[in-house]
């Protein structure tokens, strides 16, 4: 491994710790907000089995927040106030107190969901981006966080499998008309998936923070590498269901699900 690594209990350099906690807080807070959003999608559930499987996803997302927050607590962060802010203000948590990615804020999320087909497509088309993005943390230089993300990555793969299953069921029950209806809805989610990692690292508009994270080995892959992984996963799953891969879809970076440009995130006080 080309980066200096740190394990539980090691003294972390101040700048490293600051950068690490920024990214960890984005994961922890956003996993929880993501769970809240997925829970709201219960209103679209068409059958008991779908409702049950969606609940399992909600629980696992809450778990992801819990594991990451535990690691932050080890580093002296008061994570109770973060949970409380999100739990008390699910629709509009204060950006000065928690770091929730744009895509998981209710006002950004809700317009994407009009029916159960959208719920199935989100897990099919956007989740592969999370699988690739969070997957990189398995190799990051802060080993406790790397280990946590081994489990998170497995469960995110499970959520992708849920999306494939749910999409196939939509088509099974709705037939060719439903397949066509869903095919047309793929691009709106693909824009989100393509924008997940931020802008390519060589561009002039790239994030200033990316270089710092990359140098520390907190982020270990460039946006373009993650996007290639995303496309590979996406193409295989869409093909498996019987969808075509839409061409010419452009990334929406403002709906950014990733968070490398988060210089102005909530301040994190440590004891
Ligand atoms: Fe998650």
Boltz pocket constraint, residues with backbone or C-beta under 6 A from the ligand:
constraints:
  - pocket:
      binder: B
      contacts: [[A, 31], [A, 60], [A, 61], [A, 64], [A, 152], [A, 156]]
      max_distance: 6.0
